[in-house]
Amino acid sequence: VEAADVECERPLVTLRRASHKTMPGQSRWPAPVLLPDDLDDTDAPDALVCPITQELMTEPVLVTTNGRTYQREAITRWVREHGTDPLQRSERLSEGDLAPNLAVRQMVEAWAREKCGGRLPPQPTEPGPVRVAPAPSRQAPAPAPAPAPRAPSPHPPAAIPPLTNLPDEADALETGCLRVLGVWHRPGQPADGKFFRFDAARLGGMLVSRFGEAYFRSLFAEGALSASASLPLANFTGSGAANRDEARGHVKNGKGAVLRCVNRRSGKADAVLLFDVASGEDVAAGGVGCWNPADYAAADDFRPGDVLLFPDLVVSNSNGSHGSENQFGSIEDAARFPALVPSSVAANTGTGWNLPGRDARFGRCGLVGDWWRALELEFLFDTDTLVAGVYTDAPTAETPLEVAVLRGDADAGDASAWEKIETRAVGAARVFAAAPVSCRRVRARWETTDLHKLGGLSTARSGGGVHAHPLGPPPEARGAAGAGVGPGDVVAAAASIDAGVSDGWWSPRAAAATEISRAAAASLAETDEEARYPQI
C-alpha cells in the first residue's frame, strides 16, 4: 500500500497543479468499481472505507492538499456546500483539489473480487467524462453528482420463507419482551444465528403500549397516515418504502431502528439494529435484527425461542413466567411519566450522517453529534404544554444531559430567555427536580455523544445513536378532574418512586445494580468485559 501511494504521488500532484492553471471544463476519471447489490462490505478494511459515508469507496478521490481519500460523490457534495475538508474544517478546499486515487480504487476492486469468490460484474474498460461544474453561488448550491449505479447481483437472494409461528403472544406487550421466531442469513451464508427474525407487528404494538398511539403516528412522515387510518404496526420504523430492501437500507441513512436489548438466555446486553416489514409485504416475512454493528455479531447470538428484553419498552412486569420478583422497578417508574409528542424536533448542532432531529424518536435510528461530539435537540410545541422531564436512553452518568425550557412566546434566539432546569434521575428519565414547567420549547443537550460511552447505541460501522423525548407529569401529580399541578406535586410523586438505581443502567460496570434481570446480571458478571463489548 505504501509503495502504491508513493508511486502515485508525483502524477497526482502534477494533475492538481494543471487543474489550478487551466481549470478545464471537463476531466476524464476512471469509471467507478461496479459491485454486486448484495455485497456485504461491513468487514472492509478501514483504508477502503469513506470517512464520510463509512461505506466501501467505489470511486475513491484523493484530496491532494492533505492526502485523505473519500468517496467522490460524498466529498464533492461536501466541498460544494462547505468548501472545507470534513476532517479539518479550517482547511479550505475546492473541486480543483480533488483527483482520482487510482491505487485505492485498485485495492477496492481487488478486495471486492476476493470477497465475491473471484467474480465481479464486468468492469468498464474506458473512463467516462465527468463534467466539472463551476463553483456554485451560496444562493443556489449546485446539486451533487448522482451516485454510480451498481450492477445487478449475479446471485439474486432467495425468497424469504414465511414465519409459521406468528403471532408472538407469549408475553404481554407491557413486559417489553420479544421472542426470536427464527434466524435469518444473507444469501450464500449459513443460518448461524447472527441475525434473528421476529414479529414486527408486536414490536410496533410494544411502542404503542409504551409511548402511546400519537407517538407511534409521529414516526411517519407528515401526511403519511390519516387520523382515521389504522396503525401499520409491522411498519414500526415509520418507513414508507415500497419494497423490503429499501425499507431495510442502512441505519446511517435513517433506516431501521436502534434499541437497547438484553438477550435473557445469553445475558448479553447491548443495542440491536431492527428492520421492519416494508409496506405492502406479507407480515409473515417478519422483521430482521442483529447486534450493532452487524460485523461484531457472532454465531449463536440468537436462537429460536430466545426472549429479548427491551428495557425502554417496559411498562410493567405483568408476566409471572419471568419470575415474581419486581426486576424492572426503575423502568416501570419512568413509564409513569407519559411521553409527550412535540409538533417538531430540530437538531441545533450537526448530527452524525446529517440525519434530521426526528430520528431521535424511539422506533427510529437515533442521533449522535457530528463526529460524536455535542448534540442538542429542540422540541417545539404549538401551545403551552406542561413538561416534567426528558426521557432518554443515553447513559446519563457517561453522557450528562442538560435541559432548558423557553416559556410562552419568549424569543428563542435570546439565550438569556432559556431557563436551565435541574433534573434528577428516575430510572432512565430525567425528571425536573422542582415543579413541571408550562412551556413551548424544550432543549436537551449532551456535551458529548462519544460512541465509546453509549453502550452500543452508536457504532462507526453501522451508525445509530441516542433517543429522547419530553415527558408530562404522572397522572397522580395532576390532581383530580384535571386540576392544575402545584409546586412540589411532581417532587412528591417522584419521591414515592424507588429511584435507588444509579444514573444510566447501560454503564457496563454498573450492570449488576440496574434493571437488567438478575439472571442476566449474574451472567454478565461472569463474562469478560472485553468479550461482551468488543466494539468498545
RODO-2510 file (C-alpha; in nm, 4 decimals, decimal comma):
residues 536
     n   res          X          Y          Z
     1     v     0,0000     0,0000     0,0000
     2     e     0,2742     0,2446     0,0898
     3     a     0,4630     0,1707    -0,2318
     4     a     0,1500     0,2256    -0,4380
     5     d     0,0842     0,5557    -0,2647
     6     v     0,4380     0,6775    -0,3256
     7     e     0,4240     0,5685    -0,6870
     8     c     0,1063     0,7691    -0,7451
     9     e     0,2146     1,0757    -0,5557
    10     r     0,4003     1,2584    -0,8359
    11     p     0,1381     1,2251    -1,1148
    12     l    -0,1419     1,3183    -0,8751
    13     v     0,0338     1,6353    -0,7648
    14     t     0,1025     1,7207    -1,1278
    15     l    -0,2651     1,6813    -1,2062
    16     r    -0,3618     1,9155    -0,9283
    17     r    -0,1221     2,1846    -1,0485
    18     a    -0,2558     2,1572    -1,4004
    19     s    -0,6121     2,1952    -1,2784
    20     h    -0,5250     2,5137    -1,0920
    21     k    -0,3637     2,6609    -1,4010
    22     t    -0,6194     2,5667    -1,6631
    23     m    -0,9402     2,4832    -1,4706
    24     p    -1,0671     2,2639    -1,7556
    25     g    -1,4407     2,2298    -1,8007
    26     q    -1,4066     1,8556    -1,8460
    27     s    -1,1872     1,5873    -1,6833
    28     r    -1,1559     1,2182    -1,7536
    29     w    -1,1754     0,9921    -1,4486
    30     p    -1,1725     0,6135    -1,4226
    31     a    -1,5190     0,4609    -1,4039
    32     p    -1,6473     0,3550    -1,0601
    33     v    -1,5949    -0,0012    -0,9466
    34     l    -1,9165    -0,1934    -1,0196
    35     l    -2,0229    -0,4090    -0,7258
    36     p    -2,2983    -0,6687    -0,6771
    37     d    -2,6036    -0,5362    -0,4968
    38     d    -2,5722    -0,7964    -0,2213
    39     l    -2,2038    -0,7394    -0,1438
    40     d    -2,1506    -0,7197     0,2319
    41     d    -1,8819    -0,4562     0,2948
    42     t    -1,9078    -0,4461     0,6752
    43     d    -1,5651    -0,6092     0,7133
    44     a    -1,3894    -0,3963     0,4508
    45     p    -1,0501    -0,2573     0,5619
    46     d    -1,0774     0,0913     0,7083
    47     a    -0,8415     0,2250     0,4390
    48     l    -1,1059     0,1390     0,1783
    49     v    -1,3979     0,2916     0,3697
    50     c    -1,5017     0,6532     0,3137
    51     p    -1,4737     0,8652     0,6339
    52     i    -1,7991     1,0409     0,5393
    53     t    -2,0260     0,7546     0,4344
    54     q    -1,8480     0,4773     0,6288
    55     e    -1,9028     0,2572     0,3233
    56     l    -1,6731     0,0922     0,0722
    57     m    -1,5455     0,3501    -0,1791
    58     t    -1,6287     0,2651    -0,5396
    59     e    -1,4858     0,5910    -0,6750
    60     p    -1,2098     0,6983    -0,4340
    61     v    -1,0906     1,0570    -0,4589
    62     l    -0,7662     1,1943    -0,3195
    63     v    -0,7529     1,5385    -0,1585
    64     t    -0,4186     1,6424    -0,2992
    65     t    -0,3522     1,9049    -0,0319
    66     n    -0,3526     1,6583     0,2589
    67     g    -0,3584     1,3025     0,1201
    68     r    -0,7002     1,1999     0,2572
    69     t    -0,9288     0,9834     0,0459
    70     y    -1,3091     0,9982     0,0230
    71     q    -1,5907     0,8666    -0,1918
    72     r    -1,6208     1,1039    -0,4858
    73     e    -1,9921     1,1785    -0,4528
    74     a    -1,9660     1,2437    -0,0776
    75     i    -1,6617     1,4739    -0,0858
    76     t    -1,7890     1,6617    -0,3921
    77     r    -2,1151     1,7404    -0,2170
    78     w    -1,9292     1,8427     0,0991
    79     v    -1,6879     2,0723    -0,0846
    80     r    -1,9705     2,2389    -0,2775
    81     e    -2,1706     2,3004     0,0391
    82     h    -1,8893     2,3853     0,2841
    83     g    -1,5679     2,4491     0,0913
    84     t    -1,3596     2,2735     0,3575
    85     d    -1,2137     1,9328     0,4404
    86     p    -1,4662     1,7480     0,6630
    87     l    -1,1893     1,6174     0,8884
    88     q    -1,0056     1,9502     0,9110
    89     r    -1,2581     2,2272     0,8649
    90     s    -1,0062     2,5066     0,8933
    91     e    -0,8594     2,3901     0,5631
    92     r    -1,0246     2,5379     0,2548
    93     l    -1,0865     2,3065    -0,0406
    94     s    -1,2172     2,3386    -0,3945
    95     e    -1,3015     2,0777    -0,6547
    96     g    -0,9667     2,1517    -0,8159
    97     d    -0,8028     1,9909    -0,5117
    98     l    -0,9635     1,6521    -0,5909
    99     a    -0,8080     1,3826    -0,8070
   100     p    -0,8768     1,0115    -0,8615
   101     n    -0,6935     0,7827    -0,6213
   102     l    -0,6017     0,5034    -0,8601
   103     a    -0,4145     0,2974    -0,6018
   104     v    -0,7099     0,2802    -0,3624
   105     r    -0,9503     0,2097    -0,6489
   106     q    -0,7359    -0,0883    -0,7481
   107     m    -0,7332    -0,2143    -0,3881
   108     v    -1,1120    -0,1784    -0,3627
   109     e    -1,1624    -0,3823    -0,6778
   110     a    -0,9160    -0,6496    -0,5598
   111     w    -1,0828    -0,6755    -0,2161
   112     a    -1,4329    -0,6942    -0,3643
   113     r    -1,3273    -0,9556    -0,6175
   114     e    -1,1795    -1,1742    -0,3435
   115     k    -1,4918    -1,1213    -0,1301
   116     c    -1,7088    -1,2403    -0,4205
   117     g    -1,5044    -1,5546    -0,4834
   118     g    -1,3100    -1,4089    -0,7747
   119     r    -1,6192    -1,2902    -0,9643
   120     l    -1,7352    -0,9323    -1,0188
   121     p    -1,9702    -0,7845    -1,2752
   122     p    -1,7899    -0,6845    -1,5997
   123     q    -1,5927    -0,3692    -1,5291
   124     p    -1,5827    -0,0759    -1,7767
   125     t    -1,2541    -0,0544    -1,9636
   126     e    -1,2889     0,3051    -2,0804
   127     p    -1,3016     0,6018    -1,8424
   128     g    -1,6072     0,8213    -1,8730
   129     p    -1,6060     1,2010    -1,8997
   130     v    -1,7186     1,3822    -1,5897
   131     r    -1,8430     1,7371    -1,6186
   132     v    -1,6850     1,9655    -1,3607
   133     a    -1,9464     2,2176    -1,2563
   134     p    -1,8449     2,5799    -1,1949
   135     a    -1,8172     2,6956    -0,8363
   136     p    -2,1748     2,7315    -0,7065
   137     s    -2,3108     3,0512    -0,5547
   138     r    -2,4250     3,0456    -0,1938
   139     q    -2,7814     3,1213    -0,3004
   140     a    -2,8042     2,8281    -0,5415
   141     p    -2,5762     2,5379    -0,4471
   142     a    -2,5076     2,3010    -0,7311
   143     p    -2,6547     1,9519    -0,6938
   144     a    -2,4175     1,6696    -0,6081
   145     p    -2,3473     1,4192    -0,8869
   146     a    -2,5749     1,1166    -0,8995
   147     p    -2,4330     0,8030    -0,7354
   148     a    -2,2831     0,5438    -0,9631
   149     p    -2,5288     0,2585    -1,0282
   150     r    -2,4436    -0,0848    -0,9001
   151     a    -2,4634    -0,3787    -1,1327
   152     p    -2,7312    -0,6446    -1,0732
   153     s    -2,6136    -0,9204    -0,8431
   154     p    -2,5053    -1,2405    -1,0204
   155     h    -2,6610    -1,4276    -0,7241
   156     p    -3,0084    -1,2831    -0,6506
   157     p    -3,1236    -1,3551    -0,2946
   158     a    -3,3706    -1,6351    -0,2438
   159     a    -3,7227    -1,5562    -0,1298
   160     i    -3,7630    -1,5264     0,2473
   161     p    -3,9770    -1,8132     0,3778
   162     p    -4,2777    -1,7050     0,5841
   163     l    -4,2766    -1,7430     0,9593
   164     t    -4,5109    -2,0151     1,0751
   165     n    -4,5162    -1,9254     1,4458
   166     l    -4,6942    -1,5884     1,4281
   167     p    -4,8215    -1,4015     1,6184
   168     d    -4,5791    -1,3671     1,9099
   169     e    -4,8187    -1,3574     2,2057
   170     a    -4,6218    -1,5462     2,4707
   171     d    -4,5684    -1,2295     2,6758
   172     a    -4,7818    -0,9253     2,7483
   173     l    -4,6795    -0,6171     2,5496
   174     e    -4,6167    -0,4289     2,8744
   175     t    -4,3250    -0,6574     2,9668
   176     g    -4,1107    -0,5190     2,6821
   177     c    -4,0247    -0,8765     2,5769
   178     l    -3,9983    -1,0079     2,2216
   179     r    -3,9433    -1,3687     2,1107
   180     v    -3,6937    -1,4792     1,8465
   181     l    -3,9130    -1,6664     1,5970
   182     g    -3,6352    -1,7754     1,3619
   183     v    -3,2927    -1,6899     1,2237
   184     w    -3,2117    -1,5024     0,9047
   185     h    -2,8965    -1,5071     0,6938
   186     r    -2,7501    -1,3289     0,3956
   187     p    -2,7528    -1,5117     0,0619
   188     g    -2,4752    -1,7665     0,0434
   189     q    -2,4050    -1,7557     0,4172
   190     p    -2,5044    -2,0050     0,6879
   191     a    -2,8075    -1,9576     0,9105
   192     d    -2,5821    -1,9407     1,2158
   193     g    -2,7834    -1,7139     1,4450
   194     k    -2,6142    -1,3792     1,3794
   195     f    -2,9469    -1,2370     1,2621
   196     f    -3,2885    -1,3047     1,4117
   197     r    -3,6450    -1,2806     1,2840
   198     f    -3,9334    -1,1538     1,4923
   199     d    -4,2958    -1,0427     1,4863
   200     a    -4,2644    -0,6874     1,3546
   201     a    -4,6278    -0,6088     1,4383
   202     r    -4,5600    -0,6985     1,8008
   203     l    -4,2699    -0,4555     1,8216
   204     g    -4,4960    -0,1848     1,6818
   205     g    -4,7518    -0,2759     1,9464
   206     m    -4,4854    -0,2513     2,2169
   207     l    -4,4002     0,1025     2,1017
   208     v    -4,7683     0,1983     2,1195
   209     s    -4,8057     0,0343     2,4601
   210     r    -4,5071     0,2242     2,5994
   211     f    -4,5315     0,5660     2,4331
   212     g    -4,8866     0,5928     2,3004
   213     e    -5,0660     0,5936     1,9649
   214     a    -4,9919     0,9599     1,8895
   215     y    -4,6199     0,8961     1,9424
   216     f    -4,6264     0,5985     1,7040
   217     r    -4,8024     0,8066     1,4382
   218     s    -4,5313     1,0722     1,4707
   219     l    -4,2761     0,8196     1,3402
   220     f    -4,4311     0,8506     0,9950
   221     a    -4,3782     1,1396     0,7562
   222     e    -4,6345     1,4196     0,7769
   223     g    -4,9445     1,3218     0,5843
   224     a    -4,8435     0,9568     0,5507
   225     l    -5,1187     0,8435     0,7891
   226     s    -5,4631     0,9970     0,8165
   227     a    -5,6143     1,0407     1,1598
   228     s    -5,8641     0,7626     1,0866
   229     a    -5,6118     0,5199     0,9343
   230     s    -5,5375     0,2044     1,1277
   231     l    -5,1876     0,1773     1,2672
   232     p    -4,9461    -0,0215     1,0451
   233     l    -4,7775    -0,1797     1,3460
   234     a    -4,5495    -0,4024     1,1387
   235     n    -4,4064    -0,0900     0,9727
   236     f    -4,2793     0,0225     1,3136
   237     t    -3,9917     0,2444     1,1944
   238     g    -4,2316     0,4657     1,0010
   239     s    -4,0673     0,3945     0,6661
   240     g    -4,2821     0,4311     0,3600
   241     a    -4,0620     0,2104     0,1453
   242     a    -4,2245     0,0220    -0,1388
   243     n    -4,0019    -0,2838    -0,1065
   244     r    -3,8224    -0,4729     0,1660
   245     d    -3,4672    -0,3946     0,0560
   246     e    -3,5355    -0,0198     0,0589
   247     a    -3,7031    -0,0436     0,3980
   248     r    -3,4076    -0,2324     0,5417
   249     g    -3,1470     0,0009     0,3932
   250     h    -2,8772     0,1366     0,6206
   251     v    -2,9134     0,2916     0,9651
   252     k    -2,6749     0,5700     0,8631
   253     n    -2,9330     0,6741     0,6050
   254     g    -3,2071     0,6885     0,8669
   255     k    -3,3397     0,3389     0,8005
   256     g    -3,4287     0,0913     1,0717
   257     a    -3,4417     0,1305     1,4483
   258     v    -3,1840     0,1001     1,7261
   259     l    -3,2899    -0,0098     2,0748
   260     r    -3,1195    -0,1267     2,3923
   261     c    -3,1656    -0,5001     2,4365
   262     v    -3,0858    -0,7893     2,6692
   263     n    -3,0888    -1,1489     2,5459
   264     r    -3,2189    -1,3261     2,8541
   265     r    -3,0695    -1,6613     2,7502
   266     s    -2,7111    -1,5433     2,6941
   267     g    -2,7196    -1,2395     2,9237
   268     k    -2,5636    -1,0204     2,6570
   269     a    -2,6692    -0,6551     2,6933
   270     d    -2,6060    -0,4210     2,4029
   271     a    -2,8051    -0,2435     2,1332
   272     v    -2,9711    -0,4081     1,8353
   273     l    -3,0481    -0,2956     1,4811
   274     l    -3,4098    -0,3666     1,3845
   275     f    -3,5675    -0,3538     1,0392
   276     d    -3,9389    -0,3775     0,9734
   277     v    -4,1605    -0,5296     0,7093
   278     a    -4,1909    -0,2977     0,4104
   279     s    -4,5366    -0,1597     0,3467
   280     g    -4,7490    -0,3892     0,1345
   281     e    -4,5453    -0,7015     0,2108
   282     d    -4,6785    -1,0055     0,3919
   283     v    -4,6297    -0,9652     0,7655
   284     a    -4,5303    -1,3322     0,7769
   285     a    -4,1919    -1,2293     0,6353
   286     g    -4,1158    -1,0868     0,9790
   287     g    -3,8693    -0,8230     1,0905
   288     v    -3,4929    -0,8778     1,0955
   289     g    -3,2473    -0,7769     1,3676
   290     c    -2,8879    -0,8167     1,4864
   291     w    -2,6446    -0,6660     1,7345
   292     n    -2,4968    -0,3265     1,6475
   293     p    -2,2742    -0,3365     1,4465
   294     a    -2,3561    -0,6451     1,2441
   295     d    -1,9924    -0,7364     1,1826
   296     y    -1,9365    -0,7881     1,5587
   297     a    -2,2246    -1,0342     1,5785
   298     a    -2,1263    -1,3964     1,6333
   299     a    -2,2732    -1,7334     1,5528
   300     d    -2,5346    -1,8442     1,8063
   301     d    -2,6037    -1,4881     1,9227
   302     f    -2,9713    -1,5684     1,8714
   303     r    -3,1695    -1,8914     1,8784
   304     p    -3,5384    -1,9521     1,8075
   305     g    -3,7227    -1,9114     2,1357
   306     d    -3,4810    -1,6559     2,2859
   307     v    -3,6547    -1,3879     2,4904
   308     l    -3,5261    -1,0391     2,4146
   309     l    -3,5921    -0,7680     2,6712
   310     f    -3,6150    -0,4061     2,5535
   311     p    -3,5864    -0,2003     2,8750
   312     d    -3,7070     0,1209     2,7101
   313     l    -4,0336    -0,0501     2,6118
   314     v    -4,1186    -0,1921     2,9556
   315     v    -4,4418    -0,0642     3,1105
   316     s    -4,4836    -0,3275     3,3806
   317     n    -4,3597    -0,6768     3,4613
   318     s    -4,7010    -0,8407     3,4487
   319     n    -4,5848    -1,1747     3,3108
   320     g    -4,5347    -1,4124     3,6013
   321     s    -4,3486    -1,6606     3,3829
   322     h    -4,0390    -1,4436     3,4104
   323     g    -4,0311    -1,4552     3,7885
   324     s    -4,2376    -1,2965     4,0597
   325     e    -3,9733    -1,0531     4,1759
   326     n    -4,0001    -0,6941     4,0544
   327     q    -3,6947    -0,6877     3,8297
   328     f    -3,7804    -0,3713     3,6402
   329     g    -3,8839    -0,1274     3,9101
   330     s    -3,6979     0,1775     3,7809
   331     i    -3,8169     0,1276     3,4230
   332     e    -4,1780     0,0942     3,5364
   333     d    -4,1387     0,4115     3,7397
   334     a    -4,0092     0,6054     3,4414
   335     a    -4,3060     0,4772     3,2401
   336     r    -4,5416     0,6581     3,4805
   337     f    -4,4335     0,9849     3,3186
   338     p    -4,6230     0,9936     2,9850
   339     a    -4,4388     1,0641     2,6613
   340     l    -4,5224     1,3991     2,5021
   341     v    -4,5425     1,4393     2,1253
   342     p    -4,3971     1,7734     2,0099
   343     s    -4,5017     1,9234     1,6784
   344     s    -4,1395     1,9114     1,5614
   345     v    -3,7911     1,8097     1,6708
   346     a    -3,4885     2,0038     1,5474
   347     a    -3,1179     1,9366     1,5843
   348     n    -2,9406     2,2602     1,6796
   349     t    -2,5991     2,1006     1,6294
   350     g    -2,4553     1,8981     1,3457
   351     t    -2,5534     1,5319     1,3547
   352     g    -2,3749     1,2162     1,2515
   353     w    -2,4518     1,1323     0,8879
   354     n    -2,6559     1,4565     0,8662
   355     l    -2,9742     1,2949     0,9948
   356     p    -3,2753     1,5101     1,0962
   357     g    -3,3933     1,5720     1,4513
   358     r    -3,6982     1,3497     1,4146
   359     d    -3,4720     1,0437     1,4063
   360     a    -3,4221     1,0892     1,7829
   361     r    -3,7636     0,9318     1,8454
   362     f    -3,7776     0,5798     1,9865
   363     g    -3,8580     0,3478     1,6971
   364     r    -3,6045     0,5190     1,4713
   365     c    -3,2270     0,5037     1,4362
   366     g    -3,1267     0,7646     1,6975
   367     l    -2,8833     1,0550     1,6724
   368     v    -2,5304     1,1498     1,7718
   369     g    -2,3495     1,4783     1,7357
   370     d    -2,1294     1,5475     1,4367
   371     w    -1,8317     1,3113     1,4765
   372     w    -1,9847     1,2028     1,8091
   373     r    -1,9411     1,5480     1,9632
   374     a    -2,2109     1,7641     2,1230
   375     l    -2,5755     1,7043     2,0359
   376     e    -2,8559     1,9476     2,1089
   377     l    -3,2202     1,8694     2,0349
   378     e    -3,5024     2,1226     2,0490
   379     f    -3,8613     2,0046     2,0957
   380     l    -4,1288     2,2502     1,9823
   381     f    -4,4943     2,2502     2,0941
   382     d    -4,7645     2,4537     1,9212
   383     t    -4,9230     2,5548     2,2508
   384     d    -4,8141     2,5858     2,6123
   385     t    -4,7521     2,2338     2,7394
   386     l    -4,6838     2,1050     3,0881
   387     v    -4,3400     1,9376     3,0799
   388     a    -4,1985     1,7399     3,3711
   389     g    -3,8765     1,5976     3,2307
   390     v    -3,6967     1,4230     2,9442
   391     y    -3,6715     1,0516     2,8776
   392     t    -3,3542     0,9243     2,7081
   393     d    -3,1605     0,6040     2,6587
   394     a    -2,8256     0,7878     2,6736
   395     p    -2,6330     0,6766     2,9855
   396     t    -2,6570     0,9903     3,1972
   397     a    -2,3535     0,9018     3,4096
   398     e    -2,1326     0,8822     3,0996
   399     t    -2,3063     1,1457     2,8866
   400     p    -2,4680     1,4033     3,1183
   401     l    -2,7861     1,5696     2,9952
   402     e    -2,8640     1,9401     3,0290
   403     v    -3,2237     2,0575     2,9935
   404     a    -3,3514     2,4105     2,9285
   405     v    -3,7021     2,5441     2,8585
   406     l    -3,8460     2,8512     2,6911
   407     r    -4,1712     2,9797     2,8343
   408     g    -4,4562     3,1285     2,6362
   409     d    -4,3713     3,3486     2,3392
   410     a    -4,0200     3,4374     2,4528
   411     d    -3,7631     3,4894     2,1789
   412     a    -3,5895     3,1565     2,1093
   413     g    -3,2887     3,3479     1,9754
   414     d    -3,2353     3,5226     2,3096
   415     a    -3,0007     3,2999     2,5073
   416     s    -3,0989     3,4697     2,8334
   417     a    -3,4637     3,3685     2,7827
   418     w    -3,3794     2,9998     2,8126
   419     e    -3,4164     2,8673     3,1671
   420     k    -3,1935     2,5791     3,2699
   421     i    -3,3798     2,3157     3,4691
   422     e    -3,2257     2,0984     3,7373
   423     t    -3,3185     1,7326     3,6946
   424     r    -3,2943     1,4093     3,8901
   425     a    -3,2875     1,0506     3,7697
   426     v    -3,5983     0,8340     3,7847
   427     g    -3,4971     0,5205     3,6003
   428     a    -3,3903     0,6305     3,2542
   429     a    -3,5890     0,9539     3,2818
   430     r    -3,4530     1,2924     3,3877
   431     v    -3,7356     1,4457     3,5889
   432     f    -3,7466     1,8136     3,6823
   433     a    -3,6354     1,8486     4,0432
   434     a    -3,8972     2,1190     4,1074
   435     a    -4,2485     2,1615     3,9661
   436     p    -4,3246     2,0906     3,5983
   437     v    -4,2954     2,3839     3,3622
   438     s    -4,5509     2,5169     3,1167
   439     c    -4,3546     2,5957     2,8019
   440     r    -4,3460     2,5669     2,4238
   441     r    -3,9823     2,4712     2,3690
   442     v    -3,7542     2,2234     2,5434
   443     r    -3,3852     2,1778     2,4747
   444     a    -3,1895     1,8646     2,5602
   445     r    -2,8130     1,8888     2,5245
   446     w    -2,5303     1,6378     2,5594
   447     e    -2,1801     1,7873     2,5506
   448     t    -2,0535     1,4576     2,4132
   449     t    -2,2084     1,1602     2,2366
   450     d    -1,8842     0,9623     2,2345
   451     l    -1,9686     0,6239     2,0817
   452     h    -1,7486     0,4508     2,3403
   453     k    -1,9832     0,5774     2,6142
   454     l    -2,3155     0,4832     2,4543
   455     g    -2,3141     0,1089     2,5181
   456     g    -2,3545     0,0096     2,1538
   457     l    -2,6275     0,2611     2,0622
   458     s    -2,3917     0,4072     1,8009
   459     t    -2,1025     0,2492     1,6126
   460     a    -1,8779     0,3739     1,3346
   461     r    -1,9683     0,0781     1,1137
   462     s    -2,3459     0,0702     1,1426
   463     g    -2,4455     0,4090     1,2839
   464     g    -2,7249     0,4650     1,5337
   465     g    -2,7470     0,6975     1,8310
   466     v    -2,9405     0,8165     2,1336
   467     h    -3,3139     0,8780     2,1600
   468     a    -3,5069     1,1295     2,3686
   469     h    -3,8446     1,2982     2,4123
   470     p    -4,0119     1,5287     2,6665
   471     l    -4,2281     1,3883     2,9462
   472     g    -4,5506     1,5069     3,1051
   473     p    -4,6202     1,4777     3,4792
   474     p    -4,7516     1,1403     3,6040
   475     p    -5,1292     1,1119     3,6446
   476     e    -5,1103     1,1148     4,0254
   477     a    -4,9357     1,4537     4,0094
   478     r    -5,2079     1,6195     3,8019
   479     g    -5,4726     1,6266     4,0679
   480     a    -5,8356     1,5299     4,0381
   481     a    -6,0530     1,6287     3,7425
   482     g    -5,7651     1,7860     3,5556
   483     a    -5,6731     2,0272     3,8338
   484     g    -5,3522     2,2230     3,7904
   485     v    -5,0239     2,0895     3,9161
   486     g    -4,8956     2,2739     4,2138
   487     p    -4,5333     2,3230     4,3212
   488     g    -4,3919     2,0090     4,4704
   489     d    -4,6582     1,7747     4,3323
   490     v    -4,4165     1,6123     4,0896
   491     v    -4,1485     1,6090     4,3583
   492     a    -4,3858     1,4215     4,5871
   493     a    -4,4835     1,1807     4,3106
   494     a    -4,1210     1,1143     4,2221
   495     a    -4,0307     1,0742     4,5894
   496     s    -4,2812     0,7890     4,6122
   497     i    -4,0885     0,6114     4,3391
   498     d    -3,7973     0,3897     4,4274
   499     a    -3,5205     0,5716     4,2391
   500     g    -3,2352     0,3850     4,4009
   501     v    -3,0871     0,2894     4,0657
   502     s    -2,7646     0,4560     3,9610
   503     d    -2,7716     0,7002     3,6704
   504     g    -2,7899     0,5082     3,3471
   505     w    -2,8293     0,1314     3,3634
   506     w    -2,6198     0,0976     3,0491
   507     s    -2,2780     0,1519     3,2026
   508     p    -2,1117    -0,1903     3,1594
   509     r    -1,9513    -0,1799     3,5037
   510     a    -2,2793    -0,0799     3,6731
   511     a    -2,4912    -0,3520     3,5157
   512     a    -2,5352    -0,5504     3,8373
   513     a    -2,7062    -0,2548     4,0077
   514     t    -2,9578    -0,1867     3,7360
   515     e    -3,2825    -0,3068     3,5849
   516     i    -3,1213    -0,5881     3,3869
   517     s    -3,2779    -0,9097     3,5133
   518     r    -3,0950    -1,0800     3,7980
   519     a    -3,0122    -1,3838     3,5860
   520     a    -2,8719    -1,1646     3,3092
   521     a    -2,6720    -0,9593     3,5589
   522     a    -2,5181    -1,2733     3,7042
   523     s    -2,4249    -1,3919     3,3576
   524     l    -2,2672    -1,0574     3,2741
   525     a    -2,0648    -1,0617     3,5942
   526     e    -1,9047    -1,3898     3,4880
   527     t    -1,8243    -1,2742     3,1352
   528     d    -1,5073    -1,0904     3,0406
   529     e    -1,5994    -0,7276     2,9688
   530     e    -1,3921    -0,7138     2,6503
   531     a    -1,5784    -1,0157     2,5154
   532     r    -1,9140    -0,8561     2,5968
   533     y    -1,8348    -0,5215     2,4424
   534     p    -1,5947    -0,5890     2,1516
   535     q    -1,6706    -0,2582     1,9815
   536     i    -1,5743    -0,0685     2,2974
***
